[in-house]
Amino acid sequence: MPLNVWTEFARSEASALASTSAPLMTLTYRSRAAAPMTTDRLRELHQAASARNRAEGVTGVVLYDEQRFFQWIEGPPASLARIWSSISQDSRHTDIEAISVHAAPTRLFSQWDMRLFTSRREMTASMASPALLADPDAHRLATLAIGDDVESARTLLRSAFARIGSVHQLTEQLIEPAARYLGDLWSDDDCGEYEVTLGLCRLQTFMRDITAGSVPDRASDPLVVLVAPLPGEIHLLGATLGAEAAWKAGWETHIRFPSTEEALNKIVATNWFDAIDLSLSPALHREHRLASMEHMIDAVRRASRNPSLIVVAGGRAFHDRVATRADVGADAIHRSATDLERAILQTQHRERPSSDSR
Ligand SMILES: Cc1cc2nc3c(=O)[nH]c(=O)nc-3n(C[C@H](O)[C@H](O)[C@H](O)COP(=O)(O)O)c2cc1C
């Protein structure tokens, strides 16, 4: 972006920041160093930034890696606006691209006026606390997943998996929070629904890359489980993660994407299932779909070949406690796909008929 256009944009971001009523805001951006930064130049930048941030009550992290900057700053809106105005006009970097600006409930980096990292690995390693780690990584993953640099998103996820070592934790710490961040970007008008959907599709593809090839032990008398997004739900990531969890539990897992209520009812009328997991978007609350979820759950029970079908519901609405089990008439809900196994098992109190009479 030419400097004058950029300066205009930065000014409008700064005035938007300054006029907000939220007590705490965060801003993230990426940029490219105008020239390679020597250790001395980085130290000088870091010292000046830390001193000014301390005076302004701003905290955050800056990563300098391969001549690129990524920075996360948080603080009172007016302070952030002043600092952002300086940063955005600093000739030491160029191609400055604001990734997100939004209100934050709490600080993530309250202990750092400005922590400088010079490699991604160092940054990830020193943010060892899961809460701290999950948030910035999930945020970065979400923003990368809707940007042009898809490979960086894939790399981030792969290296997180190498570090965390479990699909279960990767889902809970990174994928699902990233999906919710995408939803937050949408509700803050920082991206459109198309981008949320694109980001979720990409997360789903990356997860498939990671889980492909893993074959869990089959349970001795496996439950037969159907995993499906609620008909009409276009965000399929929740169902993919649910299927992964059911598969991991050693169950006979079927994943389907029925586009209508009739199609769903036909599936359960013609096949035996012990349980069905119906999911809403993992990114958005979908309050307007809750009544129809309740209706479809009632209908699916009546259509089911198994009269004791266990019905479990998932999605962001349940994670954020916007909706309860009773609101939709499910037997159980899960707040994360990783909780699906527990949700089904705790409900499985009825006698199962033998496999030949199913
Ligand atoms: C990548 C990068 C990150 C920076 N981060 C901060 C920062 O967090 N806080 C800050 O006060 N200045 C930061 N600066 C420096 C500011 O751009 C600016 O030089 C400094 O705040 C002094 O402001 P002034 O030139 O308007 O007096 C950063 C500069 C660059 C190139």
The ligand as a MOL file (V3000), in Angstrom:
LIG
                    3D

  0  0  0     0  0            999 V3000
M  V30 BEGIN CTAB
M  V30 COUNTS 31 33 0 0 0
M  V30 BEGIN ATOM
M  V30 1 C 7.7340 -3.2780 14.3610 0
M  V30 2 C 7.6640 -2.1080 15.2780 0
M  V30 3 C 7.0200 -2.2410 16.4930 0
M  V30 4 C 6.9400 -1.1820 17.3840 0
M  V30 5 N 6.2590 -1.3270 18.5440 0
M  V30 6 C 6.1250 -0.2820 19.3670 0
M  V30 7 C 5.4070 -0.3830 20.5940 0
M  V30 8 O 4.8740 -1.4370 20.9450 0
M  V30 9 N 5.3110 0.7160 21.3840 0
M  V30 10 C 5.8790 1.8840 21.0410 0
M  V30 11 O 5.7470 2.8340 21.8090 0
M  V30 12 N 6.5850 2.0130 19.9180 0
M  V30 13 C 6.7330 0.9620 19.0790 0
M  V30 14 N 7.4600 1.1100 17.9240 0
M  V30 15 C 8.1620 2.3420 17.6880 0
M  V30 16 C 7.2640 3.4250 17.2340 0
M  V30 17 O 7.0490 3.2150 15.8510 0
M  V30 18 C 7.8700 4.8010 17.4690 0
M  V30 19 O 9.1310 4.8640 16.8970 0
M  V30 20 C 7.9990 5.1240 18.9550 0
M  V30 21 O 6.8460 4.8330 19.6600 0
M  V30 22 C 8.2760 6.6430 19.1250 0
M  V30 23 O 7.1680 7.3510 18.6490 0
M  V30 24 P 7.2900 8.7510 17.9050 0
M  V30 25 O 8.2650 8.5100 16.8000 0
M  V30 26 O 5.9100 9.0780 17.4220 0
M  V30 27 O 7.8040 9.7000 18.9490 0
M  V30 28 C 7.5440 0.0510 17.0360 0
M  V30 29 C 8.1920 0.1720 15.8050 0
M  V30 30 C 8.2550 -0.8820 14.9260 0
M  V30 31 C 8.9710 -0.7370 13.6310 0
M  V30 END ATOM
M  V30 BEGIN BOND
M  V30 1 1 1 2
M  V30 2 1 2 3
M  V30 3 2 2 30
M  V30 4 2 3 4
M  V30 5 1 4 5
M  V30 6 1 4 28
M  V30 7 2 5 6
M  V30 8 1 6 7
M  V30 9 1 6 13
M  V30 10 2 7 8
M  V30 11 1 7 9
M  V30 12 1 9 10
M  V30 13 2 10 11
M  V30 14 1 10 12
M  V30 15 2 12 13
M  V30 16 1 13 14
M  V30 17 1 14 15
M  V30 18 1 14 28
M  V30 19 1 15 16
M  V30 20 1 16 17
M  V30 21 1 16 18
M  V30 22 1 18 19
M  V30 23 1 18 20
M  V30 24 1 20 21
M  V30 25 1 20 22
M  V30 26 1 22 23
M  V30 27 1 23 24
M  V30 28 2 24 25
M  V30 29 1 24 26
M  V30 30 1 24 27
M  V30 31 2 28 29
M  V30 32 1 29 30
M  V30 33 1 30 31
M  V30 END BOND
M  V30 END CTAB
M  END
